[in-house]
Amino acid sequence: MVVHTNFQDFVLFLYIHMALADNFLHPSEEEVILAKMAKLFPAEANPKKKFDEAVVYYKTLNAEQAMSVIQSTFKHFDQIKFAQKYKVYTDMYDVVNADGKIEEAEKIALDALKKVIDLNSESK
């Protein structure tokens, strides 16, 4: 289930996925994501609005649907180099660690994302 037309929107989806892995969006996680959005969307006039809309969309999905989006979208963006995908993974760590601790649910989500990235690099 691919729902993103560009890699930047997908990356924002991943940031939100990680931030909500423990079912709570900590204000410091939101701050980290908004800071990263400045680089992802330099021409975006209202990044907070874009962020809020992406959170609302994400919350319409259940966990299985979210993972389906992640897996299929990584395959869809197969022209993105592994190094860039891995950079996104390291950004995810910044998001989950923004509140100073990594909850078990966040660790599980990070590990699942790493497996998706690793699996896709092997299938090339």
Secondary structure, DSSP 8 states (H G I E B T S, - for coil): ----SSHHHHHHHHHHHHHTTTS---HHHHHHHHHHHHHH-TT-S-HHHHHHHHHHHHTTS-HHHHHHHHHHHHHHTTTS-HHHHHHHHHHHHHHHTTTS---HHHHHHHHHHHHHHHHHHHT-
